[in-house]
Amino acid sequence: MQPLGWRIEPKSTDKPIADPRAVLQVETAFGEESREAVDALADRAIAAGGREPRPAQDVGFMYSRSFDDPDGNLFSAIWMDPTGEPPHE
């Protein structure tokens, strides 16, 4: 048995199982209500053993921070200004 009581059956797939420290298979993103909520979530994750793989991304109408959990799985916290518009090029 694995954590959470899940059983990983080696015959459930013929595909190789990805090592999250080496490849990105899934990124889980959480939509937050404010920039402060994005920072709070990322800061809690990092304090709990996570790692911030890149700096925060701020494009004015959108703000995000990413963090890896201790196993290497990638998560993001994102806030978007509902009244904002992306910059025009």
N, C-alpha and C positions, 0 to 999 in steps of 0.2 A: 504494500500500500504506500502511496505517496502522500504528501501533505494534503490536507482537506479530505482525506479518505478516498481520493481518486485513484483508480487503478489504470496504469498505462500499459496497454496491451501491445507488445512488440509486433504483433501480426495485424494491427488495425490499419496499417498503411505500408505501402511499399516505398513511399517517399522517405528521404532522410529527414531526421528530426533536426531542426535548426538550433544552433547554439546562439542564444540571444546576445552573447558577448562578441560574436563574430559577424553576424548578419542580422538585418532588420527583417522580421517576418510580419510584425504587426506594430502599429503605433496607436496607442489609445489616447484620445484627447478628451479633456473635460472642459466644457463651456462654463465660464465663470461670470458672475454678475458685475465685476469691476476689476480694474487693474490691481487693486489692493488684494482682492481675493485670489488672483493669479499668483501674486507674490507670496501670499500666506500659504497656499497649497504647495508651491514649489519649495518654499523654505522649510515646511514641515517634512516634506519628503526627503530633502537633503539632510536635515537634522536626524532623520530616522535611518540614515545609512545610504541614501541615494547619492547620485552624482549628477552634476549639471554639465552635459557634454558640450554646450555652446552658450554664448551669452543670450540674454533676453532679446527678442525681436520686437521692435517698436516701429510701426509704420503709420503712426498717428491714429487712424481709425481702428487699428487692430494691434493688440499686444499679446505676446505669448512667451512662455518659458517652458523648456523641456527638461526632463530629468529621467535618468535610468534608475531602476530599482537595483538592489544588490545583486540580482541575477542577470542584470543587463537588459531587461525589458524596457522599452522606451515609452514614456508618457509625456503628454503636453497639457498645459493649462492655457486656455485661450480666452481673451475678452475681445469682443467687437463692439464698437460704438454703433448702436442701432440708428443714430441720426447722421453718422459720418459717411463720407464717400471716399473711395480709394483715390489716390492722387492720379491726376490725368497726365498722360505723357504726350 
